[in-house]
Amino acid sequence: MFRVSGFSMAPTLYGDYQLMSCPRCRTRTKVAAQSAATLAASARTAECWHCGAKFPCDSDGIDPRVIEGDLVEVTALQPTAIQPEGGNQLRIGDIVAVQVDGRMRVKRILGLPGDVVSLQQRRLLVNGKRLEMILAEAGGTRKPAFVDVDIDQHRSDSRWVRASEPRDSDWLVYHHQSVYEHLRPSEIYDDYPCNVDVIRPLDPVDQLAVTLSLAAAARVDVAFYSIAGTRLATRHLVANEPLTISVGHAELADSISLTPQTPIAIRVRDELGQDELGQRVRLNDLCVRRSVEYRLRRRDSDAMYPLTLKQNECFIVGDNVPISVDSREFGPLSMNNVVGFARRLTPQ
């Protein structure tokens, strides 16, 4: 077992951190302890990723207490780990402990021996498929990493509005606004709230999700915008049990019309499919989220792609895509450097 150092796997795993709290919307954000100390020493002002409020990085804005990083348990690989029939099979998307430059690090497997790593508009593909898509379909322990975009309970004015078209009036539609552009309507970008000291261009994302719960069991339809058309996911919610529904589990359907600025809509129905939004239905724990999307940064060279991994090579990435030091910089890693599977022991 060892403790994670640094934020290269955030939001999946965190090193030592402090909590930054916005005085306006009460949103709390994990900030690397080293970054928090730098912010406080320079008397900088922080900008809330959730509401755009600016506040000083003092003891009121950043809690001075340092919370230890996540504790990770490492399970050694078996000799059959990379064989197709191995009982302890290493798979794309697994989180592993690796030795790099004499240090133990935690990363995610993007490619294994024989796999082809390529690019599509600087997004990383393995065997022609995006890693976030593979994780969305995998289930089990290989879960996609999500970053919060909008936490409704922290807003005085909700961004969820009943659809204006009479034929769509049973839908609630999410209207996104950019806090970095004076709250203008905007598509959702790959912001990392924890990266308070990173300045970079943001890229649009298309792998979205919503978390919600209901006081009583009901059927919920969630519609997502996509270039190919509206995608629809239907789930039956158990009373008072939060559930995350993502576009990765949605199917193309002729439903409500959405846009990049209004990318998600929710409809609550009873078991017979009747509209319940006309009644008083309370949506709890309502949160818009986006999946981590694995891509090259502006500084990363694309010269080595497409790349076919050799017999003893793997390609590793970190979930904190903007800051992670991984195979995008130093290339494929020898399988001999993979120590074992990494499992988080710290409670959520």
ZAFI-286710 format. One record per residue: residue number from 1; z, x, y of N, C-alpha, C in turn; chain. Coordinates in steps of 0.001 Angstrom, whole numbers, plus 500000, padded with zeros to 6 digits. Atoms other than C-alpha are relative to their C-alpha. Example, Ala and Ser with C-alpha at 12.3 -4.5 7.8 and 13.67 -1.06 7.14 Angstrom:
REM residues 2
NODE  num     n_z     n_x     n_y    ca_z    ca_x    ca_y     c_z     c_x     c_y  cadena
NODE    1  500000  500890  498810  507800  512300  495500  500000  500900  501200       A
NODE    2  499940  499180  498810  507140  513670  498940  500730  499230  501090       A
END
This chain:
REM residues 348
NODE  num     n_z     n_x     n_y    ca_z    ca_x    ca_y     c_z     c_x     c_y  cadena
NODE    1  500000  500840  498803  500000  500000  500000  500000  500871  501240       A
NODE    2  499941  499302  498715  499420  501081  503593  499756  499002  501125       A
NODE    3  500199  500864  498837  499339  499619  507091  498694  500351  500694       A
NODE    4  501263  499820  499302  496099  499100  508930  500263  500647  501350       A
NODE    5  499900  499417  498669  495602  501283  511978  498692  499700  500718       A
NODE    6  501200  500324  499228  493210  500144  514667  499521  498567  499781       A
NODE    7  500514  501373  499984  491160  496992  515188  498582  499898  499442       A
NODE    8  501395  499997  500451  487914  497864  513380  499690  498853  499040       A
NODE    9  500245  501128  500908  488396  494966  510905  500471  498673  500589       A
NODE   10  499642  501271  499366  489575  492352  513423  498763  499083  500029       A
NODE   11  498761  500776  500073  489745  489365  513132  500591  499863  498595       A
NODE   12  499487  500109  501372  490312  489861  509374  501306  500756  499839       A
NODE   13  498811  499165  500082  492885  492653  509691  500247  500651  501357       A
NODE   14  499637  499404  498715  494773  494066  512674  500945  501177  499788       A
NODE   15  499018  498942  499908  496530  497336  513396  501127  499568  500927       A
NODE   16  498888  500329  499093  499624  497509  515657  499458  499285  501233       A
NODE   17  500514  500780  498877  499234  494919  518399  501122  499412  500841       A
NODE   18  499132  500769  499115  500846  493114  521316  499285  498703  500352       A
NODE   19  500577  501304  499695  500321  489515  522413  499781  499860  501496       A
NODE   20  500345  500277  498615  498531  488757  525661  499932  498483  500171       A
NODE   21  499912  501448  499802  499261  485257  527019  499427  499611  501348       A
NODE   22  500575  500504  498758  497219  483379  529602  500974  499001  500629       A
NODE   23  499053  500921  499373  499528  481639  532122  499414  498619  500261       A
NODE   24  500605  501297  499704  496985  478859  532725  499832  499148  498742       A
NODE   25  500307  500822  501178  495850  477717  529264  500922  500286  498813       A
NODE   26  498996  499677  501026  498649  479321  527176  499381  500590  498725       A
NODE   27  500627  499357  501159  496161  480961  524813  500595  501391  499801       A
NODE   28  499444  498681  500321  497660  483986  523033  498969  500809  499218       A
NODE   29  501008  499135  500588  495461  486924  522046  500631  501296  499520       A
NODE   30  499531  498715  500509  496192  489931  519854  499205  501121  500666       A
NODE   31  500614  498859  499328  495507  493154  521746  500555  501270  499374       A
NODE   32  499537  498727  500578  495667  496650  520235  501085  500601  500875       A
NODE   33  498858  499468  499246  498973  498249  521237  499573  501120  500940       A
NODE   34  500467  498905  499152  497166  501314  522582  499251  499457  501220       A
NODE   35  500739  500609  498891  494856  499130  524711  500956  499330  500977       A
NODE   36  499018  500670  499150  497820  497111  525993  500726  501007  500893       A
NODE   37  499309  498966  499223  499594  500296  527089  499109  500529  501118       A
NODE   38  500950  499515  498983  496462  501492  528923  499842  498987  501122       A
NODE   39  500142  501056  498999  496064  498135  530680  501220  499950  500917       A
NODE   40  498763  500072  499209  499702  498087  531774  500141  501209  500915       A
NODE   41  499844  498781  499208  499663  501707  532967  499060  500032  501197       A
NODE   42  500977  499990  498906  496578  501137  535096  500131  498789  500904       A
NODE   43  499753  501208  499198  497929  497846  536490  498746  499152  500144       A
NODE   44  501237  500773  499957  494677  496142  535607  500255  498506  499914       A
NODE   45  499964  501455  500130  493961  492433  535773  499135  499593  498817       A
NODE   46  500749  500486  501152  492875  490664  532603  499365  498652  500326       A
NODE   47  500671  501283  499856  490463  487743  532359  500080  499259  498675       A
NODE   48  499830  500767  501233  491228  485014  529818  498636  499614  499425       A
NODE   49  501253  500328  500666  488398  484602  527307  499837  498498  499810       A
NODE   50  500028  501426  500312  489318  480936  526900  499776  499122  501226       A
NODE   51  500133  500839  498803  489598  479562  530444  499497  500760  501227       A
NODE   52  500502  499206  498894  488536  482445  532703  501036  500392  501032       A
NODE   53  498954  499659  499026  491884  482765  534514  500232  501512  500031       A
NODE   54  499681  498582  499844  492716  486222  535872  501506  500136  500223       A
NODE   55  498560  499805  499894  496267  487540  535529  500342  501466  499802       A
NODE   56  499632  498575  500098  498093  490906  535808  500474  500362  498596       A
NODE   57  499598  499519  501324  498692  492967  532669  501410  500593  500078       A
NODE   58  498607  499565  499944  502456  493169  533199  500774  499336  498870       A
NODE   59  499181  500554  501083  505367  491998  531042  499890  498483  499891       A
NODE   60  500225  501438  500078  504563  488378  531927  498684  499687  499300       A
NODE   61  501306  500224  500613  500949  488711  530819  499900  500558  498591       A
NODE   62  500038  499365  501323  501460  491046  527841  501421  500211  499512       A
NODE   63  498673  499839  500586  504525  490856  525619  500217  501479  499671       A
NODE   64  499784  498565  500234  506023  494387  525539  500309  500360  498540       A
NODE   65  499673  499710  501406  507025  494041  521881  498744  500373  499220       A
NODE   66  501117  499556  500842  504747  495912  519455  500221  499460  498588       A
NODE   67  499933  500582  501335  504033  494091  516185  499216  500889  499048       A
NODE   68  500637  499094  500961  503234  496215  513155  498703  499419  499455       A
NODE   69  501289  500400  500555  499721  496145  511756  500131  499395  498612       A
NODE   70  500001  500664  501304  498761  494266  508602  500247  500988  498866       A
NODE   71  499738  499221  501208  500032  495571  505299  498937  499661  498961       A
NODE   72  501102  500176  500944  497277  496089  502728  500372  500618  498658       A
NODE   73  499820  499484  501367  497515  496501  498962  498629  500398  499446       A
NODE   74  501262  499504  500541  494806  498583  497290  500052  499983  498480       A
NODE   75  500131  500029  501463  493739  497913  493699  498846  500906  499607       A
NODE   76  501016  499006  500353  491850  500813  492134  498828  499362  499266       A
NODE   77  501191  500452  500718  488296  500249  490927  500058  500482  498558       A
NODE   78  500146  499603  501388  487666  500314  487225  498655  500699  499816       A
NODE   79  501283  499301  500206  484857  502461  485766  498803  499061  499975       A
NODE   80  501109  500961  500093  482774  499297  485297  499795  499231  501301       A
NODE   81  499944  500816  498779  483271  498168  488888  498629  499671  500565       A
NODE   82  501294  500290  499395  479636  498471  489944  498958  499624  498951       A
NODE   83  500928  500436  501031  478085  497454  486628  499854  498482  500034       A
NODE   84  500222  501445  499919  476517  493956  486448  500967  499179  499173       A
NODE   85  499118  500766  500871  478803  492875  483603  501448  500446  500094       A
NODE   86  498640  499473  499886  481934  494668  484791  501020  498920  500288       A
NODE   87  498954  500987  499767  485144  492648  484668  500648  500141  501364       A
NODE   88  499432  499748  498679  486259  494224  487932  498850  500322  500952       A
NODE   89  501262  499721  499338  482849  493950  489575  500136  500052  501515       A
NODE   90  500051  499865  498560  482400  495199  493127  498775  499256  500499       A
NODE   91  501088  500858  499536  480284  492737  495102  499783  500155  501500       A
NODE   92  500292  500024  498566  478597  492477  498471  500986  499055  500679       A
NODE   93  499029  500805  499270  481152  491190  500975  501442  500323  499685       A
NODE   94  498618  499631  500338  484225  492645  499250  500600  500905  501075       A
NODE   95  499266  499133  499078  486861  494274  501474  500629  501120  499180       A
NODE   96  499576  498855  500799  487645  497774  500261  500676  501051  500881       A
NODE   97  499436  498814  499359  489688  500848  501137  499081  501175  499680       A
NODE   98  500894  498861  500191  487531  503938  501659  500598  501234  500671       A
NODE   99  499620  498728  499390  488146  507593  502430  498830  500510  500829       A
NODE  100  501029  499472  499104  486174  508776  505470  500638  501068  500873       A
NODE  101  499475  498874  499200  486786  512167  507083  501489  500205  499765       A
NODE  102  498610  499758  500348  490095  512489  505255  500961  498885  500370       A
NODE  103  499140  501133  499615  491394  509112  506505  499681  498780  499153       A
NODE  104  500184  501259  500711  491942  505868  504655  499627  498918  501006       A
NODE  105  500448  501081  499135  490022  503011  506260  499719  498762  499159       A
NODE  106  500365  501247  500668  489385  499379  505404  498684  499519  500587       A
NODE  107  501324  500468  499568  485792  498129  505546  499508  498912  499041       A
NODE  108  500611  501025  500840  483514  495489  504074  498701  500557  499412       A
NODE  109  501222  499545  500662  480765  496201  501547  498823  499136  500446       A
NODE  110  501224  500731  499660  477334  495264  502909  498900  500259  498976       A
NODE  111  501024  499694  500988  475213  497006  500278  500534  500909  498922       A
NODE  112  499604  499209  501172  475600  498562  496824  498783  500731  499436       A
NODE  113  501137  499239  500533  473441  500961  494762  498811  499111  499634       A
NODE  114  501224  500748  500279  469850  499715  494613  499668  498932  501024       A
NODE  115  500254  501024  498980  470238  497227  497479  499163  500574  501143       A
NODE  116  500813  499618  498851  467873  497297  500445  500640  499429  501261       A
NODE  117  499424  500411  498715  469448  497199  503920  498887  500062  501035       A
NODE  118  501080  500050  499021  467004  496095  506625  500481  499279  501251       A
NODE  119  499666  500624  498721  466913  494577  510112  499104  498808  500273       A
NODE  120  500762  501125  499458  465840  491291  511630  500558  499717  501385       A
NODE  121  499523  500109  498624  466139  491315  515420  501392  500630  500138       A
NODE  122  498782  499177  499988  468884  493955  514984  501143  499405  499176       A
NODE  123  499016  500492  500968  470811  491743  512562  499821  500745  498686       A
NODE  124  500050  499277  501265  471698  493537  509326  499750  499031  498846       A
NODE  125  500318  500779  501192  470147  492137  506145  500224  500863  498768       A
NODE  126  499937  499311  501291  470876  493075  502546  499168  499186  499024       A
NODE  127  500958  500671  500879  468064  492239  500134  499416  498757  500668       A
NODE  128  500639  501070  499251  466586  490043  502864  500911  498896  500480       A
NODE  129  499073  501069  499628  469734  488026  503545  501127  500553  500874       A
NODE  130  498906  499590  499123  472368  488216  506287  501332  499943  499252       A
NODE  131  498705  499933  500683  475857  489239  505130  500839  498757  500275       A
NODE  132  499195  501179  499690  477497  486315  506955  499542  498776  499214       A
NODE  133  500511  501101  500825  475222  483918  505030  500498  500137  498561       A
NODE  134  499512  499751  501361  476215  485534  501736  501463  499600  499888       A
NODE  135  498576  500329  500023  479906  485164  502606  500214  498490  500104       A
NODE  136  499855  501449  499839  479454  481529  503668  499751  499276  498683       A
NODE  137  500345  500642  501269  477986  480712  500261  500891  500450  498848       A
NODE  138  499284  499392  501124  480280  482913  498146  501259  499241  499612       A
NODE  139  498715  500624  500318  483665  481189  498422  500948  501001  499356       A
NODE  140  499012  499137  500645  486726  482561  496645  500607  500989  500976       A
NODE  141  499357  498986  499167  488125  485818  498007  499066  500577  501059       A
NODE  142  500966  499469  499028  484924  486747  499867  499755  498952  501083       A
NODE  143  500090  501018  498961  485538  484556  502879  499370  500585  501258       A
NODE  144  500526  499512  498724  483581  484826  506137  501119  500154  501013       A
NODE  145  499030  499798  498917  485496  486108  509151  499592  499146  501188       A
NODE  146  500286  500869  498871  485774  483661  512070  500750  500464  501239       A
NODE  147  499404  499707  498703  486489  484214  515767  500099  498688  500770       A
NODE  148  499822  501235  499235  487922  481407  517917  499118  500003  501251       A
NODE  149  500837  500186  498823  485622  480056  520633  500650  499033  500990       A
NODE  150  499382  501006  499141  487460  476983  521971  501137  499331  499236       A
NODE  151  498831  500636  500609  490974  475701  521183  500335  498780  500855       A
NODE  152  499947  501199  499171  491043  472107  522374  501406  499696  500512       A
NODE  153  498639  500343  499590  494833  471719  522494  500473  500832  501178       A
NODE  154  499641  499152  498866  494956  474476  525123  499195  499655  501255       A
NODE  155  500786  500401  498835  492674  472606  527528  500560  498737  500634       A
NODE  156  499600  501227  499305  493694  470098  530184  498845  499015  500025       A
NODE  157  501203  500831  500075  490095  468791  530200  499200  500425  498786       A
NODE  158  500689  499671  501241  488518  468668  526761  498508  500195  500238       A
NODE  159  501450  499821  499973  484988  469937  526250  499297  499077  499009       A
NODE  160  500563  500962  500941  484494  467227  523623  499797  498665  500725       A
NODE  161  500354  501202  499258  482687  464207  525109  499190  499078  499097       A
NODE  162  500778  500947  500786  481355  461023  523530  498525  500093  500394       A
NODE  163  501437  499897  499740  477558  461188  523190  499544  498905  500958       A
NODE  164  500435  500929  498958  475767  459530  526112  498981  498985  499507       A
NODE  165  501004  500929  500519  472943  457955  524097  500688  498887  499206       A
NODE  166  499359  501121  500723  473932  454448  522863  499887  500126  498486       A
NODE  167  500179  499905  501458  472500  455163  519404  500883  501084  499392       A
NODE  168  499151  498910  500491  474748  458253  519148  501463  499837  500415       A
NODE  169  498681  500185  499378  477907  456719  520637  501165  500188  499037       A
NODE  170  498914  499759  500954  479889  457231  517415  500268  501493  499795       A
NODE  171  499825  498561  500113  479672  461017  517900  500775  500555  501190       A
NODE  172  499418  499172  498947  481878  463392  519887  499226  501313  500018       A
NODE  173  500852  498818  499880  479824  466315  521211  500740  501085  500774       A
NODE  174  499374  498855  499336  481125  469769  522146  499036  500594  501026       A
NODE  175  500792  499423  498918  479842  471110  525497  500569  501383  500324       A
NODE  176  499493  498649  499782  480146  474894  525714  499731  500452  501422       A
NODE  177  500134  499420  498671  480689  476725  529005  500408  501467  499939       A
NODE  178  499704  498579  499992  480701  480443  529713  501049  500325  501056       A
NODE  179  498946  499640  499039  483948  481657  531301  499607  501221  500819       A
NODE  180  500429  498807  499281  482134  484837  532351  498874  499702  500990       A
NODE  181  501090  500388  499102  479451  482900  534283  500357  498725  500750       A
NODE  182  499537  501107  499155  481495  480493  536400  499923  498650  499290       A
NODE  183  499916  501217  500814  481782  477943  533584  498686  499216  499972       A
NODE  184  501270  500709  500106  478090  477136  533516  499732  499656  498532       A
NODE  185  500371  500313  501391  476656  475416  530386  499326  501207  499359       A
NODE  186  500470  498772  500636  475888  478127  527876  499982  499838  498493       A
NODE  187  499881  499893  501444  475127  478843  524256  501189  500899  499682       A
NODE  188  498831  499226  500405  477893  480565  522282  499584  501430  499675       A
NODE  189  500306  498586  500182  477956  484378  522282  501057  500678  499123       A
NODE  190  499138  499268  500938  479579  487036  520090  501137  500724  500719       A
NODE  191  498844  499428  499323  482666  487580  522234  501104  500309  498983       A
NODE  192  498820  499653  500793  485682  489319  520662  501187  500006  500953       A
NODE  193  498885  500057  499055  488793  488202  522609  500942  501193  499917       A
NODE  194  499065  498882  500151  490822  491112  521184  499486  501286  500639       A
NODE  195  500579  498774  499440  488434  493705  522655  500074  499972  501522       A
NODE  196  499811  500174  498557  489909  493519  526148  499475  501170  500819       A
NODE  197  500438  498822  499254  488809  497039  527109  498577  500419  499645       A
NODE  198  501386  499710  500373  485233  496825  525781  499069  499203  500911       A
NODE  199  501005  500641  499156  482414  496094  528226  498638  500201  499344       A
NODE  200  501277  499906  500700  479075  495290  526582  499198  498722  500228       A
NODE  201  500803  501227  499978  476157  492837  526614  500367  499140  498778       A
NODE  202  499688  500917  501095  476866  489755  524481  498713  499439  499416       A
NODE  203  501152  500555  500703  474464  488333  521897  500300  498580  499536       A
NODE  204  499771  501371  500479  473989  484648  520977  500233  499965  498491       A
NODE  205  499702  500163  501424  475307  483476  517594  499513  498634  499531       A
NODE  206  500451  501292  500535  474175  480697  515280  500814  499538  498789       A
NODE  207  499158  500381  501139  476819  480646  512532  501325  499457  500532       A
NODE  208  498854  500638  499367  479355  478146  513905  500823  499213  498991       A
NODE  209  499098  500777  500848  482296  476240  512469  500956  499225  500901       A
NODE  210  498982  500757  499283  484916  473703  513523  501164  499760  499052       A
NODE  211  498784  500295  500763  488509  473337  512322  500641  498757  500594       A
NODE  212  499349  501216  499515  490235  469957  512543  500856  499406  498899       A
NODE  213  499221  500785  500960  492741  467648  510875  500162  498595  500553       A
NODE  214  499802  501401  499630  493461  463911  510930  501336  499523  499462       A
NODE  215  498720  500539  500446  496680  461926  510627  499857  499186  498728       A
NODE  216  500243  500794  501209  495109  459772  507895  498727  500504  499333       A
NODE  217  501187  499566  500733  492558  460549  505190  498769  499247  500502       A
NODE  218  501229  500625  499515  488985  459881  506292  498813  500891  499647       A
NODE  219  501235  499244  500177  485373  460966  505944  499561  500511  501366       A
NODE  220  500412  499387  498743  484130  463363  508625  498603  500586  499841       A
NODE  221  501322  499379  499906  480553  464238  509513  500037  501012  501132       A
NODE  222  500116  498984  498961  479988  467469  511436  498546  500438  500065       A
NODE  223  501390  499610  499783  476539  468151  512891  499955  501303  500788       A
NODE  224  500163  498707  499344  475404  471631  513965  498562  500154  500477       A
NODE  225  501339  499671  499512  472478  472713  516102  499447  501185  499217       A
NODE  226  500707  498837  500529  469941  475026  514463  498557  499923  500474       A
NODE  227  501397  499965  499563  466421  476124  515371  499148  499090  499124       A
NODE  228  500779  500814  500927  465125  474323  512287  500281  498511  500137       A
NODE  229  499622  501403  499866  466852  471067  513265  501486  499823  499770       A
NODE  230  498576  500270  500179  470244  469409  513038  500403  500189  498545       A
NODE  231  499449  499824  501349  472326  470456  510034  501285  499178  499922       A
NODE  232  498893  500943  500135  474919  468016  508712  500860  500352  498798       A
NODE  233  499033  499798  501083  478077  468595  506631  500944  498808  499989       A
NODE  234  499085  501134  500149  480166  465696  505308  501155  500421  499106       A
NODE  235  498811  499651  500767  483735  466246  504131  501003  498856  500024       A
NODE  236  498903  500967  500052  486626  464038  503051  501282  500757  500298       A
NODE  237  498791  499304  499578  489765  465150  504862  501236  499333  499438       A
NODE  238  498684  500460  500416  493233  464849  503371  500866  499907  501253       A
NODE  239  499160  500214  498817  495834  463582  505849  500785  501261  500354       A
NODE  240  499197  498912  499417  497380  466308  508061  499727  501362  499378       A
NODE  241  500348  498711  500604  495590  469151  506298  498796  500588  500730       A
NODE  242  501124  499424  499256  493442  471368  508587  498907  500506  499064       A
NODE  243  501144  499572  500797  489973  472060  507254  498961  500617  500927       A
NODE  244  501084  499374  499245  487272  474432  508510  498667  499622  499360       A
NODE  245  501323  500418  500455  483714  473095  508222  498983  500844  500753       A
NODE  246  500924  499065  499361  480880  475536  508892  498555  499595  499763       A
NODE  247  501426  500266  500148  477138  475387  509358  499481  500596  498697       A
NODE  248  500412  499396  501262  476928  477593  506262  500030  499048  498827       A
NODE  249  499939  500992  501073  477727  474518  504170  499344  498692  500417       A
NODE  250  500659  501205  499500  475515  472066  506087  498542  499977  499547       A
NODE  251  501382  500193  500428  472131  470636  505093  499199  499382  501136       A
NODE  252  500867  500604  498998  469175  469720  507279  500018  498481  499866       A
NODE  253  499928  501465  500022  469387  466045  508241  499484  499450  501321       A
NODE  254  500442  500680  498793  467892  463602  510716  501205  499287  500598       A
NODE  255  498751  500530  499455  470970  463009  512803  499956  500101  501514       A
NODE  256  499904  499903  498548  472153  463400  516388  499219  501206  500518       A
NODE  257  500746  498910  499389  470072  465589  518711  500967  500926  500731       A
NODE  258  499108  499015  499397  471910  468799  519696  499193  501122  500636       A
NODE  259  500641  498889  499301  471131  471850  521856  500876  501241  499854       A
NODE  260  499147  498808  500045  472365  475483  522059  501240  499870  500874       A
NODE  261  498843  500200  499120  474702  474348  524878  500926  498897  499485       A
NODE  262  499193  501056  500653  475923  471321  522866  499767  500120  498501       A
NODE  263  500414  499621  501359  475868  472848  519376  500729  499294  498860       A
NODE  264  499210  500623  501072  478453  470753  517454  500343  498570  500392       A
NODE  265  499567  501384  499783  479189  467033  517088  500800  499537  498788       A
NODE  266  499109  500493  501059  481844  465177  515060  499969  498479  499984       A
NODE  267  499913  501448  500179  481871  461652  513661  501015  499719  498895       A
NODE  268  498976  500360  500986  484883  460162  511847  499699  498623  499456       A
NODE  269  500301  501284  500645  484293  457374  509346  501036  499702  498932       A
NODE  270  499113  500350  501098  486342  455447  506830  499252  500214  498688       A
NODE  271  500586  499710  501309  485656  455652  503110  498729  499186  499725       A
NODE  272  501190  500824  500160  483003  452922  503402  498886  500411  500954       A
NODE  273  501023  499514  499094  481133  454867  506067  499954  499296  501327       A
NODE  274  499977  500711  498724  482126  452678  508998  500549  500907  501101       A
NODE  275  499581  499190  498867  482542  454244  512436  501457  499735  500344       A
NODE  276  498597  500155  499628  486173  454929  513357  500292  500510  501412       A
NODE  277  499735  499509  498658  485715  456509  516787  500252  498858  500981       A
NODE  278  499716  501161  499157  485758  453004  518253  501473  499623  499948       A
NODE  279  498562  500198  500109  489348  452844  517028  500690  501224  500627       A
NODE  280  499272  498857  499439  492073  455209  518191  500224  501032  498899       A
NODE  281  499926  498948  500998  491492  458272  516032  500364  501301  500711       A
NODE  282  499570  498751  499373  493335  461466  516929  499552  501187  499156       A
NODE  283  500428  498767  500654  491648  464757  516053  500995  501092  500352       A
NODE  284  499000  498953  499787  494303  467451  515617  499423  501372  499633       A
NODE  285  500372  498616  500355  494002  471251  515394  498521  500253  500244       A
NODE  286  501438  499916  499763  490512  470964  516900  499644  501336  500633       A
NODE  287  500339  498648  499554  488991  474419  517279  498555  500311  499635       A
NODE  288  501356  499518  500249  485415  475666  517639  500095  501485  499678       A
NODE  289  499957  498615  500424  484838  478954  515855  498580  500492  499745       A
NODE  290  501303  499431  500351  481977  481322  515198  500225  501100  498979       A
NODE  291  499904  498972  501032  481345  483569  512236  499690  501362  500588       A
NODE  292  500399  498629  499664  481279  487326  512614  498557  500188  499542       A
NODE  293  501389  499718  500352  477610  488352  512682  499795  501512  500042       A
NODE  294  500104  498551  500161  476778  491846  511476  498632  500460  500501       A
NODE  295  501245  499567  499367  474191  493649  513601  500156  501410  500543       A
NODE  296  499959  498721  499303  473274  496941  515199  500413  499774  501446       A
NODE  297  499691  500017  498577  474720  497683  518608  498857  500666  500761       A
NODE  298  501076  499397  499200  472537  498861  521485  499919  501507  499764       A
NODE  299  499988  498536  500151  473617  502464  520810  499580  500451  498607       A
NODE  300  500324  499621  501379  472833  502369  517065  498495  500188  499830       A
NODE  301  501414  499744  500271  469544  503887  515928  499508  499089  498870       A
NODE  302  500596  500806  501066  467214  501734  513842  499047  500816  499135       A
NODE  303  500987  499130  500647  465313  504752  512503  500111  500017  498474       A
NODE  304  499843  499856  501457  466776  504693  508965  499702  498709  499230       A
NODE  305  500239  501276  500668  465873  501057  508240  498496  499738  499859       A
NODE  306  499190  500463  501139  464749  499688  505863  500485  501167  499157       A
NODE  307  499313  498947  500735  467095  501707  503672  500302  499506  498590       A
NODE  308  499681  500315  501394  467214  501611  499866  501142  500907  499555       A
NODE  309  498820  499225  500371  470655  502688  498670  499795  500679  498649       A
NODE  310  500165  499233  501237  470673  505397  496010  501055  499599  498971       A
NODE  311  499185  500423  501141  472441  505192  492678  501501  500078  500263       A
NODE  312  498560  499850  499767  475819  506352  494006  500360  499744  501465       A
NODE  313  499775  500241  498594  475650  504959  497545  500360  498543  500285       A
NODE  314  499731  501350  499505  477065  501965  499389  499895  500019  501524       A
NODE  315  500099  500154  498556  476741  500652  502955  501182  499153  500434       A
NODE  316  498780  500701  499594  479980  499630  504705  499953  499653  501479       A
NODE  317  499920  500437  498605  480664  497740  507926  501415  499491  500273       A
NODE  318  498735  500592  499593  483691  496578  509902  499756  498640  500619       A
NODE  319  500161  501344  499442  484266  492972  510983  500028  499998  501519       A
NODE  320  500040  499876  498541  484901  494086  514585  498730  500774  500332       A
NODE  321  501332  499390  499941  481196  494767  514943  499797  500903  501213       A
NODE  322  500268  499136  498840  481205  496192  518518  500656  501378  499938       A
NODE  323  499265  498728  499908  483751  498971  517867  500137  500726  498669       A
NODE  324  499770  499378  501304  483767  499702  514124  499146  501253  499805       A
NODE  325  500710  498791  500410  482835  503202  512968  499690  499849  498521       A
NODE  326  500378  500314  501381  480876  502644  509757  498607  500533  499690       A
NODE  327  501290  499460  500452  477545  503159  507976  498887  499860  501034       A
NODE  328  501002  500070  498933  475625  502136  511093  499931  501322  500757       A
NODE  329  499949  498711  499304  476719  505507  512517  499803  501171  499056       A
NODE  330  500065  498827  500880  477187  507868  509579  499162  499779  498751       A
NODE  331  500893  500248  501120  474804  506254  507092  500724  499575  498734       A
NODE  332  499390  500423  501265  475426  505363  503435  501177  500888  499623       A
NODE  333  498802  499296  500449  478745  506351  501888  499939  500164  498483       A
NODE  334  499951  499803  501449  479198  507847  498418  500992  499020  499373       A
NODE  335  499096  500900  500711  480722  505419  495933  501291  500711  499612       A
NODE  336  498793  499239  500322  483188  508203  495161  501063  499880  501089       A
NODE  337  499061  500152  498892  484777  507516  498559  500666  498619  500027       A
NODE  338  499399  501335  500062  485585  503898  497660  501236  500077  499113       A
NODE  339  498733  499857  500729  489252  503922  496654  500306  498766  499164       A
NODE  340  499702  501223  500744  489630  500283  495634  499888  498766  500874       A
NODE  341  499993  501263  499276  489794  496637  496629  501214  499939  500928       A
NODE  342  498906  500114  499039  491920  495936  499716  500354  498534  500181       A
NODE  343  499540  501385  499873  494026  492766  499881  501137  499948  501005       A
NODE  344  498977  500137  498971  496083  491673  502874  501259  499396  499413       A
NODE  345  498708  500511  500452  499797  491181  502130  500767  499315  501123       A
NODE  346  499287  500593  498862  500941  490228  505639  499674  498511  500109       A
NODE  347  500273  501439  499834  501357  486449  506093  499120  499747  501206       A
NODE  348  500865  500372  498873  498800  484743  508352  500863  499564  501180       A
END
